[in-house]
Amino acid sequence: MKVFYLALILIFASIVFPLSAQEEIIYFYEEGCPQCARVSLLLDEIAQEYSVRIVSYDVATVEGYTLFKEYGFVTTPALIIEGKKVGGEGIEITKSDIIRALQKYEWFHFIISLGLGLLSGLSPTLMNVHADIISEVARTTRREMDVVLRSLLFYVGIFAVQICLFFIFEIDFLHFMAVLLGFVLSLNLLNSGLHSFNSYTRIDLYIKAKFITLEPQSVLKLGFLHGLVKFSDSVPFFLVLLWFIITRGSLSEDIYVGLLFFLGIVLSYFLVFAMAIVQVNLFRTFKEELLGKIYFTVSGIAVMAISLWMLWEIQDEISIWTGVILAAAVIVVSGVLVGFKRRIVV
């Protein structure tokens, strides 16, 4: 739990102090350009909110035009932020585009991504399903490597779902959908924390009926189904990763933090598996009701907080009141479907 609290402190520190040093924005504009006037207002707002220095160049001047062409821009407005080009190709520049370019990844974001993966991998639901998979596979083979490989194939199925979502939410106009997903995940996690773990948060070994021998393809299919049906229990902190990729960095950096997150999940499995070799019932201890309630309740609160903050940060992409109304509707609908009296078990 100490690691969990440390991760939360670092996350919120990066929110409160997003830009520690003064950054420079090079701004190319021209007189009489309506889009330039709009971007100028955005830059004035950002200059008041963040520690930035704006260097403006009128492309009508020799100096401005020369530098404008050196950077390879075609149209105005255009920006250079931390060496990254924003605009300049006739594409509308939004406030979130500018802020994302300013809010680069710091070293602790990569540590947090790995830590969040480790915490997600310790989900009581994952540990419980793994215990079932290991016991079922062990009944049919004496080769320890088969047990390990088939267990990892379960994660591959979950990863396939995460990778699809990762690239879907890289698309700018789908950012708001990540916020709605966050509210749904939060309600599911809080519901798991409120109710008995055994009754509400596991896929009842459906594999005993459908995947009797747990062949590799069967375990892969199970992981994919688990990633879809029990997404919140499978990767409770994935929403925090989405918040990272939406609000900062480049695509290559986003992919890097995503890989660290996935690596953290796998590492947590190997850590617990190594300990389970010594203590066979260790996997089962992760399904204790009190531990499950604490884990899911804290996760649900953290995801809800990040969802609300993400809604605030992308408010220029969608009306804040439209966002609040849609978020409230999603919360009500998902609350009814999930049910705080009885969870719908697939």
Buried (B, 14 or more C-beta within 10 A) or exposed (E): EEEBEEBBEBBBEBBEEBBEEEBEBBBBBBEEBEBBEBBBEBBEEBEEEBEBEBEEBBBEEEEBBEBBEEEEBEBBBBBBBEEEBBBBEEEEBBBBBBBBBBBBBBEBBBBBBBBBBBBBBBBBBBBBBBBBBBBBBBEEEEEEEBBBEBBBBBBBBBBBBBEEBBEEBBEBEEBBBBBBBBBBBBBBBBBBBBBEBBEBBBBEBEBEEEBEEBBBEBBBBBBBBBBBEBBBBBBBBBBBBBBBBBBBBBEEBBBBBBEBBBBBBBBBBEEBBEEBEEEEEBBBBBBBEEBBBBBBBBBBBBBBBBBBBBBEBBBBBBEEEEBEEBBEEBBEEBBEEBBEEEBEEE
